[in-house]
């Protein structure tokens, strides 16, 4: 599993909508990849903080820029 694969499954992971075989791969990747471990931990903490708060929808341009920035960090360094 690559970092990009992990990020693409992150929502399913938090929603509990991930099959058992893939969950094993995700957990193995997290154990081996410090960057994705940090993403998972930070996301978990953010969800915990805002769980009872009002939902905020990002403007589409901000959401797209944020997604692009995250994905660019997942590209292999040359």
Secondary structure, DSSP 8 states (H G I E B T S, - for coil): --HHHHHHHHHHHHHT---HHHHHHHHHHHHH-HHHHHHHHHHHHHHHHHTTS------HHHHHHHHHHHHHHTS---
